[in-house]
């Protein structure tokens, strides 16, 4: 009888250990965060912050939640992209859209809307823009889609909305002039 209780206790303990070591439990601990302070390219009245959080999905796909709040932009829609270089002075030096890989094309209008750094438009009302989106097209952790490659990355907010460049592609369809920028940095 004691053997049965000992075996049952061992089985319960093993099952409990298995539950705590399950992939979904382990994935919850694999959180990577980053931030960016947004400033105007030419207008010091444009300010904001971006928060990025990477978590794996149940299937193990890395998902990055992007939350952006910006003040001082004109009302309307503004394109938001992650660009390929971590610099904002001048904003033009942030390069093209983040688009690593053999099929990458960093031209703002070429290969659009399929750049890895393409995000949804920011909608501004009363001078305040708020955007929340989730993407699997970038990562904060190491790998081929990481925004933390050798050049780093920066947010660029454009003067106009991104029309996602329907055919035929016309210059400026990805949002036009750069009005704000923020270098993406790892968060503690």
C-alpha positions in Angstrom: 0.0 0.0 0.0 2.8 2.4 0.9 4.3 1.7 -2.6 1.1 2.7 -4.3 1.0 6.0 -2.4 4.7 6.6 -3.1 4.2 5.9 -6.8 1.1 8.2 -6.9 3.0 11.0 -5.1 5.9 10.6 -7.5 3.5 10.7 -10.5 1.7 13.8 -9.2 5.1 15.5 -8.5 6.3 14.7 -12.1 3.1 15.9 -13.6 3.3 19.2 -11.6 6.9 19.7 -12.8 5.8 19.1 -16.4 3.1 21.7 -16.1 5.5 24.4 -14.8 8.0 23.6 -17.5 5.5 23.7 -20.4 6.3 25.9 -23.4 3.6 28.4 -22.7 4.9 28.9 -19.2 8.5 29.3 -20.5 7.4 31.6 -23.3 5.8 34.0 -20.8 9.2 34.7 -19.4 10.8 35.5 -22.8 9.8 39.2 -22.9 12.1 41.7 -24.6 11.4 45.5 -24.4 12.5 48.6 -26.2 11.6 52.3 -26.2 12.1 55.4 -28.4 11.8 59.1 -27.6 10.1 60.8 -30.5 11.2 64.3 -31.5 10.4 66.6 -34.4 12.8 66.6 -37.4 12.4 70.4 -37.7 9.6 71.2 -35.2 10.6 71.0 -31.5 6.9 71.0 -30.6 6.6 67.4 -31.8 7.3 65.0 -29.0 6.3 61.5 -28.0 7.2 58.0 -26.9 7.1 54.5 -28.3 7.1 51.3 -26.3 7.9 48.0 -27.9 7.3 44.6 -26.3 8.3 41.3 -27.9 6.6 38.1 -26.7 6.4 34.7 -28.4 2.9 33.5 -29.5 1.6 30.1 -28.4 3.0 28.8 -31.7 6.4 30.3 -30.9 6.2 33.2 -33.4 7.9 36.4 -32.1 5.2 39.1 -31.9 6.1 42.8 -31.2 3.5 45.1 -29.7 4.1 48.7 -30.7 2.5 51.5 -28.7 3.1 55.1 -29.8 1.9 58.4 -28.4 2.9 61.6 -30.2 1.9 65.2 -29.5 2.2 68.2 -31.8 1.4 66.7 -35.2 -1.3 68.1 -37.5 -4.6 66.2 -37.3 -5.0 63.4 -39.8 -3.2 60.2 -40.7 0.6 60.0 -40.7 2.7 57.1 -42.0 4.9 55.3 -39.3 7.8 53.2 -40.3 10.9 51.7 -38.7 13.9 52.8 -40.7 17.2 51.0 -41.1 19.7 53.3 -39.2 19.5 54.5 -35.6 20.0 58.2 -36.2 17.7 61.2 -36.2 20.1 64.1 -36.9 19.2 64.8 -39.6 16.1 62.6 -40.0 17.1 61.8 -43.6 20.1 59.9 -42.2 17.8 57.2 -40.8 18.0 55.5 -44.2 15.2 53.6 -45.9 12.6 51.3 -44.4 13.9 48.4 -42.3 13.8 45.5 -44.7 16.5 42.9 -44.1 16.9 39.8 -46.2 17.8 38.8 -49.7 14.6 40.4 -51.2 15.0 43.6 -49.1 14.5 47.0 -50.8 15.1 50.0 -48.6 13.6 52.5 -51.1 10.6 54.1 -49.4 8.3 53.4 -52.3 9.9 50.2 -53.8 8.7 46.8 -52.4 5.9 48.7 -50.6 3.9 47.7 -48.5 6.0 44.6 -47.8 9.0 46.2 -46.0 9.5 44.6 -42.6 9.4 48.1 -41.0 6.0 49.1 -42.4 3.5 49.8 -39.7 -0.1 51.1 -39.6 -0.8 54.8 -40.0 -0.9 57.0 -36.9 -4.2 58.9 -36.5 -3.9 62.3 -34.9 -6.9 64.1 -33.3 -6.6 67.4 -31.5 -2.8 67.3 -31.9 -2.5 63.9 -30.2 -1.7 60.7 -32.1 -2.1 57.2 -30.5 -1.2 54.0 -32.2 -1.3 50.4 -31.0 -0.4 47.6 -33.3 1.3 44.1 -33.2 3.6 42.9 -35.9 5.6 39.7 -36.6 7.7 41.5 -39.3 10.4 42.7 -36.8 12.0 41.4 -33.6 13.7 43.0 -30.7 15.7 39.8 -30.0 18.6 38.7 -32.1 17.9 37.3 -35.5 17.5 38.3 -39.2 14.5 40.6 -38.5 16.0 42.4 -35.4 15.8 46.1 -35.2 19.1 45.9 -33.2 21.4 45.0 -36.1 24.8 46.6 -36.6 23.2 50.0 -37.6 20.3 49.9 -35.1 16.9 51.3 -36.2 14.7 54.4 -35.7 11.0 55.3 -36.0 10.2 57.8 -38.7 6.8 59.6 -38.8 5.9 61.1 -42.1 3.8 64.2 -43.0 1.2 62.2 -44.9 -0.5 58.9 -44.6 0.9 55.7 -46.2 -1.3 54.7 -49.0 0.6 51.4 -49.2 1.6 52.2 -52.7 -1.0 50.6 -55.0 0.1 50.0 -58.6 1.5 51.9 -60.3 3.8 53.2 -57.6 4.1 57.0 -57.4 6.7 59.0 -55.5 5.7 59.8 -51.9 3.0 57.1 -51.7 4.7 55.8 -48.5 4.0 59.0 -46.6 6.2 61.8 -48.0 8.4 64.1 -45.9 9.9 63.0 -42.6 8.5 65.1 -39.7 9.5 63.1 -36.5 12.1 60.5 -35.5 13.0 58.3 -32.5 15.9 56.0 -32.1 14.9 52.6 -30.8 16.9 51.5 -27.7 16.7 48.4 -25.5 14.7 48.9 -22.3 16.0 47.5 -19.0 
